[in-house]
Amino acid sequence: MKIFLYYILAINLYGIYVMYSDKNKSQKKRWRTPEKTLFTVAFAFGALGIFMGMQLFRHKTKHKKFVIGIPLILILQVFIFFAYIYKIL
């Protein structure tokens, strides 16, 4: 369980970094991180980090698939996490 919590922390910190990096690249008109990569990080239990990055850097906040999709993934992951903790799943 301890390793899983470290993983959750690491993937979410990475999610924040990826959003920061993509925002920075967009401002400099450089090569961007594909949206598929951002969603892959979110699905790998990094949805909280991606969501926090969206809010902190005001990035992808006008894209419906991010505004709706990332919170839905986050809600699902919170449910899975607590279901695992309380041995429901």
C-alpha distances in whole Angstrom, upper triangle without the diagonal:
4,5,5,6,9,10,11,13,14,15,17,19,20,21,23,24,26,27,29,30,31,33,35,36,37,39,41,42,40,37,35,31,31,30,28,26,25,25,22,20,20,19,16,15,17,19,19,20,23,24,24,26,28,29,29,31,33,32,33,33,36,35,34,32,30,31,30,27,25,24,24,21,20,20,19,16,16,17,14,11,13,14,10,9,13,13,16,15
4,5,5,6,9,10,11,12,14,16,17,18,20,22,23,24,26,27,29,30,32,33,35,36,38,39,40,38,36,34,30,31,30,29,26,25,25,23,20,21,20,17,15,17,20,19,19,22,24,23,25,28,28,28,30,32,32,32,33,36,35,35,32,30,31,31,28,25,25,26,23,21,22,21,17,17,19,17,13,15,17,14,12,16,16,19,19
4,5,5,6,9,10,10,12,14,15,16,18,20,21,22,24,26,26,28,30,31,32,34,36,37,38,36,34,31,28,29,28,26,24,23,23,20,18,19,18,15,14,15,18,18,18,21,23,22,24,27,28,27,29,31,30,31,32,35,34,34,31,29,30,30,27,24,25,25,22,20,22,21,17,17,19,17,14,16,18,14,14,18,18,20,19
4,5,5,6,9,10,10,12,14,15,16,18,20,21,23,24,25,27,29,30,31,33,35,36,37,35,32,30,26,27,25,24,21,21,20,18,15,16,15,12,10,12,15,15,16,18,20,20,22,24,25,25,27,29,28,28,29,32,31,31,28,26,27,26,24,21,21,21,18,17,18,17,13,14,16,13,10,13,15,11,11,15,15,18,16
4,5,5,6,9,10,11,12,14,15,17,18,20,21,23,24,26,27,29,30,32,33,35,36,34,32,29,26,27,26,25,22,21,20,19,16,16,16,13,11,12,14,13,14,17,18,18,20,22,23,23,25,27,26,27,28,31,30,30,28,25,26,26,23,20,20,21,18,16,17,17,13,13,15,14,10,13,15,12,11,15,16,18,18
4,5,5,6,9,10,11,12,14,16,16,18,20,21,22,24,26,27,28,30,32,33,34,32,30,28,25,26,25,24,21,20,20,19,15,16,17,13,12,12,15,14,14,17,19,18,19,22,23,22,24,27,26,27,28,31,30,31,28,25,27,27,25,21,22,23,20,18,20,20,16,16,19,17,14,16,18,16,15,19,20,22,21
4,5,5,6,8,10,10,12,14,15,16,18,20,21,22,24,25,26,28,30,31,32,30,28,25,22,23,22,21,18,17,17,15,12,13,13,10,9,9,13,13,12,15,17,17,18,21,22,22,23,25,24,25,26,29,28,28,26,23,25,25,22,19,20,21,17,16,18,18,14,15,17,15,13,16,18,15,15,19,20,21,20
4,6,5,6,9,10,10,12,14,15,17,18,20,21,23,24,26,27,29,30,31,29,28,25,21,22,21,20,17,16,16,14,11,11,12,9,6,7,10,9,10,12,14,14,15,18,19,19,21,23,22,22,23,27,25,25,23,20,22,22,19,16,16,17,14,12,15,15,11,11,14,13,10,13,16,14,14,18,18,20,18
4,6,5,6,9,10,11,12,14,16,17,18,20,21,23,24,26,28,29,30,28,27,24,21,23,22,21,18,17,17,16,13,13,14,12,9,9,11,10,9,12,14,13,14,17,18,17,19,22,21,22,23,27,26,26,24,21,22,23,21,17,18,19,17,14,17,17,14,14,17,16,13,16,19,17,16,20,21,23,22
4,5,5,6,9,10,11,12,14,15,16,18,20,21,22,24,26,27,28,26,24,22,19,20,20,19,16,15,16,15,11,12,14,11,10,9,12,11,9,12,15,14,14,17,19,18,19,22,21,22,23,27,26,26,24,21,23,24,21,18,19,21,18,16,19,19,16,16,20,18,16,19,21,19,19,23,24,25,24
4,6,5,6,9,10,10,12,14,15,16,18,20,21,22,24,25,26,24,22,20,16,17,17,16,13,12,12,11,7,9,10,7,7,5,9,9,7,10,12,12,12,15,17,17,18,20,18,19,21,24,22,23,21,18,20,21,18,15,16,18,14,13,16,16,13,15,18,16,15,18,20,18,19,23,23,24,22
4,5,5,6,9,10,11,12,14,15,17,18,20,21,23,25,26,24,23,20,16,18,16,16,14,12,12,12,8,8,11,9,7,5,7,6,4,7,9,9,9,12,14,14,15,17,16,17,18,21,21,21,19,16,17,18,16,13,14,16,13,11,15,15,12,13,17,16,14,17,20,19,19,22,23,24,23
4,5,5,6,9,10,11,12,14,16,17,18,20,21,23,24,23,22,19,16,18,18,18,15,13,15,14,11,11,14,12,11,8,10,9,6,9,11,10,9,13,14,13,14,17,16,18,19,23,22,23,22,18,20,21,19,16,17,19,17,15,18,19,16,17,20,20,18,20,23,22,22,25,27,28,26
4,5,5,6,9,10,10,12,14,15,16,18,20,21,22,20,19,16,13,15,15,15,12,10,13,12,8,10,13,11,11,8,10,10,7,9,12,11,10,13,15,14,14,17,15,17,19,22,21,22,20,17,19,21,19,15,17,19,17,15,19,20,17,18,22,21,19,22,24,23,24,27,28,29,27
4,5,5,6,9,10,11,12,14,15,17,19,20,21,19,18,15,12,13,12,13,10,8,10,10,6,7,11,10,9,6,7,8,5,5,8,8,7,10,12,12,12,14,12,13,15,18,17,19,17,13,15,17,15,12,14,16,13,12,16,17,15,16,20,19,18,21,23,22,23,26,27,28,26
4,6,5,6,9,10,11,12,14,15,17,19,20,19,18,15,13,15,14,16,13,10,13,13,10,10,14,13,13,9,10,9,5,6,8,6,5,8,10,9,9,12,11,13,14,18,17,19,18,14,16,18,16,13,15,18,16,14,18,19,17,18,21,21,20,23,25,25,25,28,29,30,29
4,5,5,6,9,10,10,12,14,15,17,18,17,16,13,11,14,14,16,13,11,14,14,11,13,16,15,15,11,13,12,8,9,11,10,8,11,13,11,10,13,12,14,16,19,19,21,20,17,18,21,19,16,18,21,19,17,21,22,20,21,25,24,23,26,28,27,28,31,32,33,31
4,5,5,6,9,10,10,12,14,15,16,14,13,10,8,10,11,12,9,7,11,11,9,11,14,14,14,11,12,12,9,8,11,11,8,10,13,12,11,13,11,12,15,18,17,19,17,14,17,19,17,14,17,19,17,17,21,21,19,21,24,24,23,26,28,27,28,31,32,33,31
4,5,5,6,9,10,11,12,14,15,14,14,10,9,11,10,13,11,8,11,13,10,11,15,15,15,11,11,12,9,6,9,9,5,7,10,9,8,9,7,9,11,14,14,16,15,12,14,17,15,13,15,18,16,16,19,21,19,21,24,24,23,26,28,28,29,32,33,33,31
4,6,5,6,9,10,11,13,14,14,14,11,11,14,14,16,14,11,15,16,14,15,18,18,18,14,14,14,11,10,12,10,7,9,11,9,7,10,8,11,13,16,16,19,18,15,17,20,19,16,18,21,20,19,22,24,22,23,27,27,26,29,31,31,31,34,35,36,34
4,5,5,6,9,10,11,12,11,11,9,8,12,13,15,13,11,15,16,14,15,19,18,19,15,16,16,13,12,14,14,10,12,14,12,10,12,10,13,15,18,18,21,20,17,19,22,20,18,21,23,21,21,25,26,24,26,29,29,28,31,33,32,33,36,37,37,36
4,5,5,6,9,10,10,9,9,6,6,9,10,13,11,9,13,15,13,15,18,18,19,16,16,17,14,11,14,14,10,11,14,13,10,11,8,10,13,15,14,18,17,14,16,19,18,16,19,22,20,20,24,25,24,25,28,28,28,31,33,33,33,36,37,37,36
4,5,5,6,9,10,10,11,8,9,12,12,15,14,12,15,17,16,17,20,21,21,17,17,17,14,12,13,13,9,9,12,11,7,8,6,9,11,13,14,17,17,14,16,19,19,17,19,22,21,21,24,26,25,26,29,30,29,32,34,34,35,38,39,39,37
4,5,5,6,9,9,10,9,11,14,15,18,16,15,18,20,18,19,23,23,23,20,20,20,17,15,17,16,12,13,14,13,9,11,10,12,15,17,17,21,21,18,20,23,22,20,23,26,25,24,28,29,28,29,32,32,32,34,37,36,37,40,41,41,40
4,5,5,6,5,7,6,8,12,13,16,15,14,18,19,18,20,23,23,24,21,21,21,18,16,18,18,14,15,17,16,12,14,11,13,16,17,17,21,20,18,20,23,23,21,24,26,25,25,29,30,29,30,33,33,33,36,38,37,38,41,42,42,41
4,5,5,6,8,7,9,12,13,16,15,14,18,20,19,20,23,24,25,21,21,22,19,16,18,18,14,14,16,15,12,12,10,11,14,14,15,18,18,16,18,22,21,20,23,25,24,25,28,29,29,30,33,34,33,36,38,38,39,42,43,43,41
4,6,8,11,10,13,15,16,20,19,18,21,23,22,23,26,27,27,24,23,23,21,18,19,19,15,15,17,15,12,12,11,13,15,16,17,21,21,19,20,24,24,22,25,28,27,27,30,32,31,32,36,36,36,38,40,40,41,44,45,45,43
4,5,9,10,13,16,18,21,20,19,22,24,23,24,28,28,29,25,25,26,23,21,22,22,18,18,20,18,15,16,14,16,19,19,20,24,24,22,24,27,26,25,28,30,29,30,33,34,33,35,38,38,38,40,43,42,43,46,47,47,45
4,7,8,12,14,16,19,19,18,21,23,23,24,27,28,29,26,26,26,24,21,23,23,19,19,21,20,16,17,14,15,18,18,19,22,22,21,23,26,25,25,28,30,29,30,33,34,33,35,38,38,38,41,43,43,44,47,47,47,45
4,6,10,12,15,17,16,17,20,21,21,23,25,26,27,24,25,26,23,20,23,23,19,19,22,21,17,18,15,16,20,20,20,23,22,21,24,26,25,24,27,30,28,29,32,33,32,34,37,37,37,40,42,41,42,45,46,46,44
4,7,9,12,14,13,14,18,18,18,21,23,23,25,22,23,24,22,19,22,22,19,19,22,21,18,19,16,16,19,20,19,22,21,20,23,25,23,23,26,28,26,27,31,31,30,32,35,35,35,38,39,39,40,43,44,43,41
4,6,9,11,10,11,14,15,15,17,19,20,22,19,19,21,18,15,18,19,15,15,19,18,15,16,12,12,16,17,15,19,17,16,19,21,20,19,22,24,22,23,27,27,26,29,32,31,31,34,36,35,37,40,40,40,38
4,6,8,7,7,11,11,12,14,16,16,18,16,16,18,15,13,16,17,14,14,18,18,15,16,12,12,16,17,15,18,16,14,18,20,17,16,20,21,19,21,24,24,23,26,28,28,28,31,32,32,33,36,37,36,34
4,5,5,7,9,10,11,13,15,16,18,16,16,18,17,14,16,18,15,15,19,19,17,17,13,12,16,16,14,16,14,13,17,18,16,15,19,20,18,20,23,23,22,25,27,27,27,30,32,31,33,36,36,35,33
4,5,5,6,9,10,11,12,14,16,14,13,16,15,11,14,16,14,13,17,18,16,16,12,10,13,14,11,12,10,9,13,14,12,12,15,16,15,17,20,20,19,22,24,24,25,28,29,29,31,33,34,33,30
4,5,5,6,9,10,10,12,15,13,13,17,16,13,15,18,16,15,19,21,19,19,15,13,16,17,14,15,11,11,15,15,12,12,16,16,14,16,19,19,18,22,23,22,23,27,27,27,29,32,32,31,28
4,5,5,6,9,10,11,13,11,12,15,13,11,14,16,14,15,18,19,18,18,15,14,17,18,15,17,14,13,16,17,14,13,17,17,15,16,20,19,18,21,23,22,22,26,27,26,28,31,31,31,28
4,5,5,6,9,10,12,9,9,12,10,7,10,13,11,11,15,16,14,15,12,10,13,15,13,14,11,9,13,14,11,10,13,14,12,13,17,17,16,18,21,20,21,24,25,25,27,29,30,29,27
4,5,5,6,9,10,9,8,12,11,9,11,14,13,12,16,18,17,17,14,12,14,16,13,13,10,9,12,12,9,8,12,12,9,11,15,14,13,16,18,18,19,22,23,23,25,27,27,27,24
4,5,5,6,9,8,9,13,12,10,13,16,15,15,19,20,19,20,17,15,18,19,17,17,14,12,16,16,12,11,14,14,11,13,16,15,13,17,19,17,18,21,22,21,24,26,26,26,23
4,6,5,7,5,7,10,9,8,11,13,12,13,16,17,17,18,16,15,17,19,17,18,15,13,16,16,13,10,13,14,11,12,15,14,12,15,18,17,16,20,21,20,22,25,25,25,23
4,5,6,4,4,8,8,6,9,11,11,12,15,16,17,17,15,14,15,18,15,15,13,10,13,13,10,7,10,10,7,8,11,11,10,12,15,14,14,18,19,19,20,23,23,23,21
4,5,6,7,10,11,10,12,15,15,15,18,20,20,21,18,17,18,20,18,17,14,13,15,14,10,9,11,11,7,9,11,10,8,12,14,12,13,17,17,17,19,22,21,21,18
4,6,8,11,11,11,13,15,16,17,19,20,21,22,20,19,21,23,21,20,17,16,18,17,14,12,14,14,10,11,14,12,9,13,14,12,12,16,17,16,18,21,21,21,18
4,6,8,9,10,11,13,14,16,18,19,20,21,19,19,20,23,21,20,17,15,17,16,13,11,12,12,9,8,11,10,7,9,12,10,9,13,14,14,15,18,18,19,17
4,5,5,6,9,10,11,12,15,15,16,18,16,16,17,20,18,19,16,13,15,16,13,10,11,12,9,8,12,12,9,11,14,13,12,16,18,17,18,21,22,22,20
4,5,5,6,8,10,10,12,14,15,16,14,14,14,17,16,15,13,10,12,12,10,6,7,9,6,5,9,10,8,10,13,13,13,15,17,17,19,21,22,22,20
4,5,5,6,8,10,11,12,14,15,14,14,15,18,17,17,16,12,13,13,12,8,8,11,9,6,9,11,9,9,13,14,13,15,17,18,18,21,22,22,21
4,5,5,6,9,10,10,12,13,13,13,14,18,17,18,16,13,14,15,14,10,11,14,12,10,13,15,12,13,17,17,15,18,21,20,21,24,25,25,24
4,5,5,6,9,10,10,11,10,10,11,14,14,15,13,9,11,13,11,7,10,12,10,9,13,14,13,14,18,18,17,20,22,22,23,26,27,27,25
4,5,5,6,9,10,10,10,10,10,13,13,13,12,9,9,11,10,6,7,11,10,8,11,14,13,13,16,18,17,19,22,22,23,25,27,26,25
4,5,5,6,8,9,10,11,11,15,15,16,16,12,12,14,14,10,10,14,13,11,14,16,15,15,18,19,18,20,23,23,23,26,28,28,27
4,5,5,6,8,7,9,10,14,14,16,15,12,12,15,14,11,12,16,15,13,17,19,17,18,21,22,21,23,26,26,26,29,31,31,30
4,6,6,5,5,6,6,10,11,12,12,9,9,12,12,10,11,14,14,13,16,18,18,18,21,22,22,24,27,27,28,30,32,31,30
4,6,5,7,9,8,11,13,14,15,11,10,13,14,12,12,16,16,14,17,19,19,19,22,23,23,24,27,28,28,30,32,32,31
4,6,8,11,10,14,16,18,18,14,14,17,18,15,15,19,19,17,19,22,21,21,24,25,24,26,29,29,29,32,34,34,33
4,5,9,9,13,14,17,17,14,14,17,18,15,16,20,20,18,21,24,23,23,26,27,26,29,31,32,32,34,36,36,35
4,7,6,9,11,14,15,12,11,15,16,14,15,19,19,18,21,23,23,23,26,28,27,29,31,32,33,35,37,36,35
4,5,8,9,12,13,10,10,14,14,13,14,18,17,17,20,22,22,23,26,27,26,29,31,31,32,35,36,35,34
4,6,5,9,9,6,8,11,11,11,13,15,16,16,19,20,20,22,24,25,26,28,30,31,32,34,35,34,33
4,6,8,9,7,6,10,11,11,12,15,16,16,18,20,21,21,24,25,26,28,30,31,32,34,35,34,33
4,6,9,8,7,10,12,13,14,16,18,18,20,22,23,24,26,28,28,30,32,33,34,36,38,36,35
4,6,5,6,9,10,11,13,14,15,17,19,20,21,23,25,26,27,29,30,32,33,35,36,34,33
4,5,5,6,8,10,11,12,14,15,17,18,20,21,23,24,26,27,28,30,32,33,34,32,31
4,6,5,5,8,10,10,11,13,15,16,17,19,21,22,23,25,26,27,29,31,32,30,28
4,5,5,5,8,9,10,11,14,15,16,18,19,20,21,24,25,26,28,30,30,29,28
4,6,6,7,9,11,12,13,15,16,17,19,21,22,23,25,27,28,29,31,29,28
4,6,6,6,9,10,11,13,15,16,17,19,20,22,23,25,26,27,29,27,26
4,6,5,6,9,10,11,12,14,16,17,18,20,21,22,24,26,27,25,23
4,5,5,6,9,10,10,12,14,15,16,18,20,21,22,24,25,24,23
4,5,5,6,9,10,10,12,14,15,17,18,20,21,22,24,22,22
4,5,5,6,9,10,11,12,14,16,16,18,20,21,22,20,19
4,6,5,6,9,10,10,12,14,15,16,18,20,21,19,18
4,5,5,6,9,10,10,12,14,15,16,18,19,18,18
4,5,5,6,9,10,11,12,14,15,17,18,16,16
4,6,5,6,9,10,10,12,14,15,16,14,13
4,5,5,6,9,10,10,12,14,15,14,13
4,5,5,6,8,10,11,12,14,13,13
4,5,5,6,8,10,11,12,10,10
4,6,5,6,9,10,10,9,8
4,5,5,6,9,10,10,9
4,5,5,6,8,8,9
4,6,5,6,5,6
4,6,5,6,6
4,5,8,9
4,6,8
4,5
4
